[in-house]
Amino acid sequence: MKARLATAAAIALFLHPALGYCSPAEEQQGSWLSLLFYAINFGVFVFILSRYAIPAARDFFNSRADEIRETLRTKQANLEKAQKLADEWAARIAQLESEKAQLAKEMKDETAREVARTLELARKRAEWIRHDAELTVQAIWEAGKNQIRANLAHRAASIARDMIARNFDRGDQQRLLDEFVGRLQAETHS
């Protein structure tokens, strides 16, 4: 502190004579008493400056530097936090993409299984329909055969009755007719 004060006083002494050369045309003689007054005045100024202004300025700049450091630390912490959140979200998105791919694969597999099952059901249904159609055709065939037999039996009975009526007497006719009808009925039921 004393070294600074001495340096300031020396600078003031060296500068003071230079001020005299800057004056206009009139030459002035300075006194040592004036010089001493200026030196004391400058010393008081330097003392006040070093006692009050410099510590206040130092405190201001130190507190400002502390604020800047704190702001920098806060911003750095926020940046790290944001980076961590970004990493977490990137991991979540990757996980969701993986889950989406897995779900798509499962849906594709399930769809393939359902298509195979539906095709198998359709094949079985077609087989059943074919079998049912065969049975229906066979039943219609049998019904048609029975119908034709019944028609033939009815015609044969009619022809036989006419022939018997012409060639046999009443008792023979009835007996032969009953035998014939019995045989026809037995054939139509078998």
C-alpha positions as CSV (number, residue, x, y, z in Angstrom):
1,M,0.0,0.0,0.0
2,K,2.8,2.4,0.9
3,A,4.6,1.6,-2.3
4,R,1.6,2.5,-4.3
5,L,1.2,5.8,-2.5
6,A,4.8,6.7,-3.0
7,T,4.6,5.8,-6.8
8,A,1.5,8.0,-7.1
9,A,3.2,10.9,-5.3
10,A,6.3,10.6,-7.5
11,I,4.2,10.6,-10.7
12,A,2.4,13.7,-9.4
13,L,5.7,15.6,-8.8
14,F,7.0,14.7,-12.2
15,L,3.8,15.8,-13.9
16,H,3.4,19.1,-12.0
17,P,6.3,20.9,-13.7
18,A,4.9,19.7,-17.1
19,L,1.7,21.6,-16.4
20,G,3.7,24.8,-16.1
21,Y,4.9,24.5,-19.7
22,C,1.4,24.2,-21.0
23,S,0.3,27.5,-19.7
24,P,-0.1,30.4,-22.1
25,A,2.4,33.1,-22.6
26,E,2.7,34.2,-19.1
27,E,5.5,32.6,-17.2
28,Q,4.7,31.8,-13.6
29,Q,7.0,31.0,-10.8
30,G,5.9,28.1,-8.6
31,S,6.5,27.8,-4.9
32,W,7.5,24.9,-2.9
33,L,4.6,25.5,-0.7
34,S,2.2,25.2,-3.6
35,L,4.0,22.0,-4.7
36,L,3.7,20.7,-1.2
37,F,0.0,21.6,-1.1
38,Y,-0.6,19.7,-4.5
39,A,1.4,16.8,-3.3
40,I,-0.6,16.6,0.0
41,N,-3.8,17.0,-2.0
42,F,-2.7,14.3,-4.4
43,G,-1.7,12.0,-1.5
44,V,-5.1,12.5,0.2
45,F,-6.7,11.7,-3.1
46,V,-4.6,8.6,-3.6
47,F,-5.3,7.6,0.1
48,I,-9.1,8.0,-0.3
49,L,-9.0,6.2,-3.6
50,S,-6.9,3.3,-2.1
51,R,-8.9,3.2,1.1
52,Y,-12.4,3.4,-0.3
53,A,-12.7,3.2,-4.1
54,I,-10.2,0.5,-4.8
55,P,-11.6,-2.0,-2.2
56,A,-15.1,-1.2,-3.4
57,A,-14.1,-1.7,-7.0
58,R,-12.2,-4.9,-6.0
59,D,-15.3,-6.1,-4.1
60,F,-17.5,-5.2,-7.0
61,F,-15.4,-7.0,-9.5
62,N,-14.9,-10.0,-7.2
63,S,-18.6,-10.3,-6.5
64,R,-19.3,-9.9,-10.2
65,A,-16.7,-12.6,-10.9
66,D,-18.3,-14.8,-8.3
67,E,-21.7,-14.2,-9.9
68,I,-20.3,-15.0,-13.3
69,R,-18.7,-18.2,-11.9
70,E,-21.9,-19.2,-10.2
71,T,-23.9,-18.5,-13.3
72,L,-21.4,-20.5,-15.3
73,R,-21.7,-23.4,-12.8
74,T,-25.5,-23.2,-12.9
75,K,-25.5,-23.2,-16.7
76,Q,-23.0,-26.1,-16.8
77,A,-25.2,-28.0,-14.4
78,N,-28.2,-27.3,-16.5
79,L,-26.4,-28.3,-19.6
80,E,-25.3,-31.6,-18.0
81,K,-28.9,-32.1,-16.8
82,A,-30.3,-31.4,-20.2
83,Q,-27.7,-33.7,-21.8
84,K,-28.7,-36.4,-19.3
85,L,-32.4,-35.9,-20.1
86,A,-31.6,-36.0,-23.9
87,D,-29.6,-39.3,-23.4
88,E,-32.5,-40.7,-21.4
89,W,-35.0,-39.8,-24.0
90,A,-32.8,-41.1,-26.8
91,A,-32.7,-44.4,-24.9
92,R,-36.4,-44.4,-24.4
93,I,-36.9,-43.7,-28.1
94,A,-34.6,-46.5,-29.0
95,Q,-36.5,-48.8,-26.6
96,L,-39.8,-47.7,-28.2
97,E,-38.4,-48.4,-31.6
98,S,-37.4,-51.8,-30.5
99,E,-40.8,-52.5,-28.9
100,K,-42.4,-51.2,-32.1
101,A,-40.4,-53.6,-34.2
102,Q,-41.2,-56.4,-31.8
103,L,-44.9,-55.6,-32.0
104,A,-44.8,-55.5,-35.8
105,K,-43.1,-58.9,-35.9
106,E,-45.7,-60.3,-33.4
107,M,-48.5,-58.9,-35.4
108,K,-47.1,-60.3,-38.7
109,D,-46.7,-63.7,-37.1
110,E,-50.2,-63.6,-35.6
111,T,-51.6,-62.5,-39.0
112,A,-49.8,-65.4,-40.7
113,R,-51.2,-67.8,-38.1
114,E,-54.7,-66.5,-38.5
115,V,-54.4,-66.7,-42.3
116,A,-53.2,-70.3,-42.0
117,R,-56.0,-71.1,-39.5
118,T,-58.6,-69.5,-41.8
119,L,-57.3,-71.4,-44.8
120,E,-57.4,-74.7,-42.9
121,L,-61.0,-73.9,-41.8
122,A,-62.0,-73.0,-45.3
123,R,-60.4,-76.3,-46.6
124,K,-62.3,-78.3,-43.9
125,R,-65.5,-76.4,-44.7
126,A,-65.0,-77.1,-48.5
127,E,-64.4,-80.8,-47.7
128,W,-67.5,-80.9,-45.6
129,I,-69.6,-79.2,-48.3
130,R,-68.2,-81.7,-50.9
131,H,-69.0,-84.6,-48.6
132,D,-72.5,-83.2,-47.9
133,A,-73.0,-82.7,-51.7
134,E,-72.0,-86.3,-52.3
135,L,-74.4,-87.5,-49.7
136,T,-77.2,-85.3,-51.1
137,V,-76.6,-86.5,-54.6
138,Q,-76.5,-90.1,-53.4
139,A,-79.8,-89.6,-51.4
140,I,-81.4,-87.9,-54.5
141,W,-80.2,-90.8,-56.6
142,E,-81.6,-93.4,-54.2
143,A,-84.9,-91.4,-53.9
144,G,-85.1,-91.2,-57.7
145,K,-84.4,-95.0,-58.0
146,N,-87.1,-95.7,-55.4
147,Q,-89.5,-93.4,-57.2
148,I,-88.8,-95.1,-60.5
149,R,-89.2,-98.5,-58.9
150,A,-92.5,-97.4,-57.3
151,N,-93.7,-96.1,-60.7
152,L,-92.6,-99.3,-62.4
153,A,-94.3,-101.4,-59.6
154,H,-97.4,-99.4,-59.9
155,R,-97.4,-99.9,-63.7
156,A,-96.6,-103.5,-63.5
157,A,-99.3,-104.0,-60.9
158,S,-101.7,-102.2,-63.2
159,I,-100.7,-104.4,-66.2
160,A,-100.7,-107.5,-64.1
161,R,-104.2,-106.7,-62.9
162,D,-105.4,-106.2,-66.4
163,M,-103.9,-109.5,-67.5
164,I,-105.1,-111.4,-64.6
165,A,-108.6,-109.9,-65.0
166,R,-108.6,-111.2,-68.5
167,N,-107.1,-114.7,-67.9
168,F,-107.9,-115.8,-64.4
169,D,-111.0,-116.0,-62.3
170,R,-111.7,-113.8,-59.4
171,G,-110.0,-115.9,-56.6
172,D,-106.9,-116.6,-58.5
173,Q,-106.6,-113.0,-59.5
174,Q,-106.8,-111.8,-55.9
175,R,-104.2,-114.3,-54.6
176,L,-101.7,-113.6,-57.4
177,L,-102.2,-109.9,-57.0
178,D,-101.5,-110.0,-53.3
179,E,-98.3,-112.1,-53.8
180,F,-97.1,-109.7,-56.4
181,V,-97.8,-106.6,-54.4
182,G,-96.1,-108.1,-51.4
183,R,-92.9,-108.9,-53.4
184,L,-92.9,-105.4,-54.9
185,Q,-93.3,-103.8,-51.5
186,A,-90.4,-106.0,-50.2
187,E,-88.2,-104.9,-53.1
188,T,-89.0,-101.2,-52.7
189,H,-88.1,-101.2,-49.0
190,S,-84.7,-102.9,-49.5
